[in-house]
Amino acid sequence: MWCLCSKFRAACQGGAAEGLPAPGAAGHALTPAGTPANVPGVTRAERAPRIALAWGGNVLVIVALSVWGRPLLAAVNRAVSRATLGAILLGITLGALGAVACWLTLRRGPARLLHLLWLVPVGVGMELFQETLEERIHVPLFGLLGFLSARLWPPGRAILLGLGVAAGDEVLQAWLPDRVGDWRDVAVNGTAALMGTALAILGRRSS
């Protein structure tokens, strides 16, 4: 994984070899942040609406699973075995962690990958020890929620939002006739959100 990410990073930074002016050369003045002033790129402000859209969609999926998840998952369980579904969800979780590892390498270098030594066991352990399929789905969903929250807002607000959505989801389930709110689920979902927030913070570029 590190080798692939490093090669991709080198390819992205190898524009000078293709005849592109190097940063700081004539016509490519550097901004105070150290990036070429006249090279087009996507700014953080331009990315924010797309991240916000993804954040809102993620919250809607969480709410939809609470309201309609039981009949939907029952139909899925009749079509696919529980073991197969568990393997698929575990693969999604590992794939997401692998994508984040590549993202961290591209932004901050391979040293940040050391944090995966505790993030991967915690994430995989949370997936393996959940009793129901719905709980397993919530782990990557709330992890993504925390990640996107930290990309949009300061860390303190992102943490509060992740924990707030985790608690609000269980309050919603307590009001539904076929569901039961469980504070243990708040802890699991909140932990997943905190992991996502931590990964986003670790990947922030220093200014």
VOBA-1610 file (N, C-alpha, C; in pm, whole numbers, padded with zeros to 5 digits, always signed):
BEGIN
Met+00083-00119+00000Met+00000+00000+00000Met+00087+00125+00000Trp+00188+00129+00089Trp+00273+00246+00096Trp+00348+00267-00034Cys+00394+00156-00096Cys+00468+00169-00222Cys+00378+00227-00332Leu+00254+00178-00341Leu+00164+00226-00444Leu+00134+00374-00424Cys+00107+00413-00299Cys+00077+00553-00270Cys+00197+00642-00299Ser+00317+00593-00265Ser+00438+00671-00288Ser+00461+00692-00437Lys+00438+00585-00517Lys+00455+00598-00662Lys+00355+00697-00720Phe+00232+00693-00671Phe+00130+00785-00720Phe+00166+00928-00681Arg+00216+00944-00561Arg+00256+01077-00515Arg+00369+01131-00601Ala+00466+01044-00631Ala+00578+01087-00714Ala+00531+01125-00854Ala+00434+01050-00907Ala+00382+01080-01041Ala+00312+01215-01042Cys+00237+01245-00933Cys+00166+01372-00926Cys+00262+01490-00918Gln+00377+01466-00854Gln+00474+01573-00836Gln+00579+01578-00946Gly+00563+01491-01044Gly+00665+01484-01148Gly+00633+01561-01273Gly+00550+01668-01257Gly+00511+01746-01374Gly+00629+01814-01440Ala+00730+01849-01362Ala+00844+01919-01421Ala+00914+01832-01525Ala+00912+01702-01505Ala+00977+01611-01600Ala+00902+01608-01732Glu+00775+01652-01733Glu+00698+01652-01857Glu+00700+01789-01925Gly+00789+01875-01879Gly+00799+02005-01943Gly+00722+02114-01875Leu+00660+02088-01758Leu+00587+02190-01685Leu+00685+02272-01604Pro+00663+02403-01594Pro+00755+02485-01514Pro+00752+02443-01369Ala+00865+02444-01305Ala+00872+02408-01164Ala+00815+02519-01079Pro+00755+02487-00964Pro+00706+02589-00875Pro+00818+02686-00838Gly+00787+02815-00848Gly+00887+02914-00814Gly+00966+02963-00934Ala+00951+02892-01051Ala+01020+02937-01171Ala+00948+03059-01228Ala+01002+03114-01339Ala+00943+03232-01400Ala+00800+03204-01439Gly+00708+03293-01401Gly+00568+03273-01433Gly+00496+03185-01336His+00565+03134-01236His+00503+03046-01137His+00542+03092-00998Ala+00501+03211-00964Ala+00532+03263-00831Ala+00460+03181-00725Leu+00526+03168-00611Leu+00468+03090-00504Leu+00384+03178-00414Thr+00272+03122-00367Thr+00190+03189-00268Thr+00256+03170-00132Pro+00208+03242-00027Pro+00265+03222+00107Pro+00256+03079+00156Ala+00156+03004+00106Ala+00142+02865+00148Ala+00240+02773+00078Gly+00313+02826-00026Gly+00413+02746-00095Gly+00361+02676-00217Thr+00241+02715-00268Thr+00185+02653-00387Thr+00191+02753-00502Pro+00203+02708-00626Pro+00210+02800-00740Pro+00086+02887-00746Ala+00104+03018-00765Ala-00008+03110-00759Ala-00098+03099-00880Asn-00044+03067-00999Asn-00125+03070-01119Asn-00151+02930-01174Val-00136+02828-01094Val-00169+02693-01136Val-00309+02660-01086Pro-00405+02630-01177Pro-00542+02604-01133Pro-00549+02482-01045Gly-00635+02487-00948Gly-00655+02374-00858Gly-00785+02391-00782Val-00824+02288-00710Val-00947+02291-00633Val-00914+02339-00493Thr-00971+02451-00454Thr-00946+02505-00322Thr-01037+02438-00220Arg-01006+02463-00092Arg-01088+02406+00015Arg-01230+02459+00009Ala-01245+02588-00024Ala-01378+02646-00035Ala-01458+02582-00147Glu-01391+02545-00256Glu-01460+02481-00369Glu-01498+02337-00336Arg-01418+02273-00251Arg-01449+02135-00213Arg-01562+02127-00111Ala-01579+02232-00031Ala-01673+02228+00080Ala-01816+02190+00040Pro-01874+02247-00069Pro-02011+02208-00104Pro-02026+02060-00135Arg-01926+02003-00201Arg-01933+01860-00233Arg-01921+01774-00108Ile-01831+01816-00018Ile-01818+01742+00108Ile-01946+01753+00190Ala-02005+01874+00191Ala-02130+01894+00264Ala-02242+01808+00206Leu-02246+01796+00074Leu-02347+01711+00010Leu-02328+01566+00049Ala-02202+01520+00050Ala-02174+01383+00092Ala-02211+01362+00238Trp-02184+01463+00323Trp-02217+01454+00466Trp-02368+01440+00484Gly-02444+01525+00414Gly-02590+01518+00425Gly-02644+01385+00375Gly-02588+01335+00264Gly-02633+01205+00214Gly-02603+01093+00311Asn-02488+01101+00378Asn-02452+00999+00476Asn-02550+00998+00594Val-02587+01118+00640Val-02684+01127+00750Val-02819+01071+00706Leu-02861+01100+00584Leu-02988+01048+00534Leu-02988+00895+00528Val-02874+00838+00488Val-02865+00691+00484Val-02877+00633+00625Ile-02813+00698+00724Ile-02821+00652+00862Ile-02966+00654+00910Val-03036+00765+00883Val-03176+00777+00925Val-03263+00675+00852Ala-03240+00658+00722Ala-03319+00563+00644Ala-03301+00420+00696Leu-03180+00385+00736Leu-03157+00251+00790Leu-03231+00231+00922Ser-03241+00337+01002Ser-03314+00326+01128Ser-03463+00307+01104Val-03516+00376+01003Val-03661+00372+00978Val-03701+00250+00898Trp-03629+00222+00792Trp-03668+00113+00701Trp-03566+00000+00695Gly-03467+00004+00781Gly-03358-00094+00771Gly-03400-00237+00799Arg-03488-00257+00897Arg-03525-00394+00934Arg-03586-00473+00818Pro-03691-00424+00753Pro-03747-00503+00640Pro-03649-00516+00523Leu-03570-00409+00499Leu-03474-00417+00388Leu-03368-00522+00416Leu-03312-00521+00539Leu-03208-00617+00572Leu-03264-00758+00581Ala-03391-00773+00620Ala-03453-00905+00622Ala-03459-00963+00481Ala-03492-00879+00384Ala-03496-00924+00244Ala-03357-00961+00195Val-03258-00881+00234Val-03120-00910+00194Val-03072-01041+00256Asn-03110-01062+00383Asn-03070-01186+00451Asn-03128-01310+00386Arg-03247-01297+00328Arg-03306-01412+00259Arg-03235-01442+00128Ala-03172-01340+00070Ala-03106-01359-00059Ala-02959-01396-00046Val-02895-01346+00060Val-02752-01368+00078Val-02728-01417+00220Ser-02635-01510+00234Ser-02607-01565+00367Ser-02546-01460+00459Arg-02565-01479+00589Arg-02511-01387+00688Arg-02358-01381+00681Ala-02294-01496+00659Ala-02148-01499+00651Ala-02097-01418+00532Thr-02168-01429+00418Thr-02128-01355+00300Thr-02142-01205+00321Leu-02254-01164+00382Leu-02276-01023+00409Leu-02172-00969+00505Gly-02139-01049+00608Gly-02036-01006+00702Gly-01902-00988+00634Ala-01869-01080+00542Ala-01742-01070+00470Ala-01740-00947+00380Ile-01854-00916+00319Ile-01862-00797+00232Ile-01840-00670+00314Leu-01906-00661+00429Leu-01892-00542+00512Leu-01750-00528+00567Leu-01690-00641+00604Leu-01551-00637+00651Leu-01459-00590+00538Gly-01486-00638+00416Gly-01407-00594+00302Gly-01422-00445+00275Ile-01546-00393+00290Ile-01569-00250+00272Ile-01491-00170+00375Thr-01494-00217+00500Thr-01422-00148+00607Thr-01272-00147+00579Leu-01216-00263+00540Leu-01073-00270+00511Leu-01038-00185+00388Gly-01127-00186+00287Gly-01102-00104+00170Gly-01103+00045+00203Ala-01196+00085+00291Ala-01200+00225+00332Ala-01074+00264+00408Leu-01027+00176+00497Leu-00905+00204+00570Leu-00784+00210+00476Gly-00783+00123+00374Gly-00675+00127+00276Gly-00675+00257+00196Ala-00796+00304+00159Ala-00806+00430+00087Ala-00758+00546+00173Val-00793+00542+00301Val-00749+00647+00393Val-00597+00641+00410Ala-00541+00520+00413Ala-00395+00507+00425Ala-00326+00573+00306Cys-00379+00553+00187Cys-00321+00616+00068Cys-00336+00767+00075Trp-00453+00813+00121Trp-00479+00956+00134Trp-00382+01020+00234Leu-00361+00952+00347Leu-00267+01004+00447Leu-00125+01012+00391Thr-00086+00911+00315Thr+00049+00910+00257Thr+00067+01024+00159Leu-00034+01047+00075Leu-00023+01154-00025Leu-00017+01291+00041Arg-00086+01309+00151Arg-00095+01441+00214Arg+00016+01467+00315Arg+00050+01367+00394Arg+00141+01391+00506Arg+00263+01300+00508Gly+00275+01208+00414Gly+00391+01119+00412Gly+00364+00989+00488Pro+00452+00890+00472Pro+00430+00757+00530Pro+00431+00753+00683Ala+00487+00854+00748Ala+00494+00850+00895Ala+00355+00843+00958Arg+00257+00905+00892Arg+00121+00904+00946Arg+00059+00765+00947Leu+00112+00675+00866Leu+00056+00540+00859Leu+00074+00464+00990Leu+00165+00509+01075Leu+00183+00442+01204Leu+00056+00443+01287His-00029+00543+01266His-00154+00551+01341His-00250+00438+01303Leu-00229+00379+01184Leu-00314+00267+01144Leu-00289+00144+01230Leu-00177+00142+01303Leu-00148+00027+01390Leu-00252+00012+01500Trp-00315+00123+01538Trp-00423+00111+01636Trp-00561+00129+01572Leu-00567+00204+01461Leu-00698+00227+01398Leu-00752+00102+01331Val-00666+00027+01263Val-00712-00094+01193Val-00764-00199+01290Pro-00689-00236+01397Pro-00744-00335+01490Pro-00877-00291+01554Val-00887-00163+01588Val-01011-00115+01649Val-01126-00123+01549Gly-01104-00077+01425Gly-01209-00080+01325Gly-01253-00221+01289Val-01156-00309+01267Val-01190-00448+01232Val-01255-00517+01351Gly-01205-00491+01472Gly-01265-00551+01591Gly-01408-00509+01610Met-01438-00381+01585Met-01576-00334+01597Met-01666-00404+01496Glu-01615-00429+01375Glu-01695-00500+01275Glu-01722-00645+01317Leu-01619-00712+01365Leu-01630-00856+01393Leu-01717-00885+01514Phe-01722-00794+01611Phe-01792-00823+01736Phe-01932-00762+01742Gln-01981-00708+01630Gln-02120-00662+01627Gln-02212-00781+01603Glu-02325-00784+01672Glu-02414-00899+01666Glu-02502-00899+01542Thr-02549-00783+01500Thr-02643-00777+01387Thr-02578-00712+01266Leu-02637-00741+01150Leu-02587-00684+01025Leu-02601-00532+01026Glu-02710-00483+01082Glu-02731-00339+01086Glu-02624-00267+01168Glu-02584-00328+01278Glu-02478-00269+01360Glu-02346-00267+01284Arg-02322-00370+01204Arg-02198-00374+01126Arg-02199-00266+01018Ile-02316-00239+00961Ile-02325-00134+00860Ile-02297+00002+00922His-02340+00020+01047His-02323+00149+01112His-02177+00185+01136Val-02090+00088+01150Val-01949+00118+01178Val-01887+00200+01064Pro-01891+00154+00938Pro-01834+00239+00832Pro-01913+00367+00807Leu-02046+00362+00827Leu-02127+00481+00805Leu-02090+00593+00903Phe-02077+00558+01031Phe-02043+00660+01129Phe-01895+00699+01120Gly-01811+00606+01077Gly-01672+00643+01052Gly-01663+00749+00942Leu-01741+00729+00834Leu-01744+00827+00725Leu-01803+00959+00773Leu-01905+00951+00859Leu-01966+01072+00914Leu-01862+01156+00989Gly-01783+01091+01076Gly-01680+01163+01150Gly-01574+01221+01059Phe-01535+01145+00957Phe-01433+01191+00862Phe-01480+01315+00789Leu-01603+01311+00734Leu-01655+01424+00660Leu-01679+01545+00750Ser-01722+01519+00874Ser-01745+01629+00968Ser-01617+01706+00995Ala-01507+01632+01012Ala-01378+01697+01039Ala-01324+01768+00916Arg-01370+01730+00797Arg-01329+01801+00675Arg-01406+01930+00656Leu-01521+01942+00725Leu-01605+02060+00710Leu-01591+02159+00825Trp-01572+02108+00946Trp-01575+02193+01064Trp-01452+02171+01152Pro-01428+02259+01249Pro-01318+02240+01343Pro-01336+02110+01422Pro-01226+02055+01476Pro-01234+01925+01543Pro-01339+01917+01653Gly-01348+02021+01738Gly-01444+02016+01847Gly-01587+02004+01797Arg-01622+02083+01696Arg-01758+02076+01641Arg-01782+01944+01570Ala-01679+01893+01500Ala-01693+01764+01431Ala-01720+01651+01530Ile-01649+01653+01643Ile-01670+01549+01745Ile-01810+01557+01802Leu-01856+01679+01833Leu-01990+01696+01888Leu-02097+01651+01789Leu-02078+01681+01661Leu-02174+01639+01560Leu-02179+01487+01548Gly-02061+01423+01546Gly-02059+01278+01536Gly-02129+01212+01653Leu-02099+01258+01774Leu-02163+01201+01892Leu-02312+01236+01896Gly-02345+01358+01849Gly-02486+01398+01848Gly-02570+01316+01754Val-02517+01289+01634Val-02591+01205+01539Val-02603+01062+01593Ala-02496+01012+01657Ala-02501+00877+01715Ala-02610+00867+01821Ala-02618+00968+01910Ala-02721+00968+02013Ala-02860+00990+01953Gly-02869+01085+01858Gly-02998+01112+01795Gly-03055+00994+01720Asp-02968+00915+01659Asp-03014+00796+01587Asp-03079+00696+01682Glu-03022+00680+01799Glu-03081+00586+01895Glu-03209+00643+01958Val-03215+00774+01977Val-03339+00835+02025Val-03451+00814+01922Leu-03418+00831+01795Leu-03516+00805+01689Leu-03565+00661+01693Gln-03473+00567+01710Gln-03511+00426+01714Gln-03600+00396+01835Ala-03577+00467+01946Ala-03660+00445+02065Ala-03805+00484+02041Trp-03830+00575+01948Trp-03966+00620+01917Trp-04032+00535+01809Leu-03957+00453+01741Leu-04015+00369+01635Leu-04076+00244+01696Pro-04191+00199+01644Pro-04261+00085+01707Pro-04184-00047+01700Asp-04102-00066+01596Asp-04033-00194+01581Asp-03885-00186+01616Arg-03843-00076+01681Arg-03703-00059+01715Arg-03689-00028+01863Val-03565-00043+01913Val-03534-00014+02053Val-03404+00065+02056Gly-03404+00178+02125Gly-03282+00254+02142Gly-03188+00187+02242Asp-03060+00186+02212Asp-02963+00118+02298Asp-02840+00208+02313Trp-02807+00244+02436Trp-02693+00332+02459Trp-02560+00263+02426Arg-02559+00131+02422Arg-02437+00062+02377Arg-02410+00092+02231Asp-02519+00104+02153Asp-02502+00141+02011Asp-02451+00283+01998Val-02494+00372+02090Val-02442+00508+02089Val-02290+00505+02107Ala-02244+00420+02199Ala-02100+00411+02224Ala-02025+00359+02102Val-02079+00254+02037Val-02013+00197+01920Val-02012+00297+01804Asn-02129+00356+01776Asn-02137+00451+01665Asn-02054+00576+01693Gly-02056+00621+01818Gly-01975+00737+01854Gly-01826+00709+01840Thr-01784+00587+01877Thr-01643+00550+01862Thr-01603+00547+01715Ala-01690+00494+01630Ala-01661+00492+01486Ala-01649+00634+01432Ala-01738+00724+01477Ala-01731+00862+01433Ala-01602+00929+01480Leu-01560+00900+01602Leu-01435+00956+01654Leu-01315+00906+01574Met-01318+00780+01532Met-01209+00727+01450Met-01200+00801+01317Gly-01317+00823+01254Gly-01318+00896+01128Gly-01267+01038+01145Thr-01308+01103+01255Thr-01260+01238+01283Thr-01109+01240+01302Ala-01057+01140+01375Ala-00913+01133+01400Ala-00835+01119+01269Leu-00886+01035+01179Leu-00817+01016+01051Leu-00814+01144+00969Ala-00926+01217+00969Ala-00930+01343+00893Ala-00833+01445+00951Ile-00825+01452+01084Ile-00734+01546+01148Ile-00588+01509+01120Leu-00558+01380+01122Leu-00422+01335+01093Leu-00379+01370+00952Gly-00476+01378+00860Gly-00442+01406+00722Gly-00439+01552+00685Arg-00468+01639+00781Arg-00467+01782+00749Arg-00324+01829+00723Arg-00310+01906+00616Arg-00179+01962+00582Arg-00149+02076+00676Ser-00023+02085+00716Ser+00019+02200+00797Ser+00031+02321+00706Ser-00016+02434+00759Ser-00013+02555+00678Ser+00122+02625+00691
//
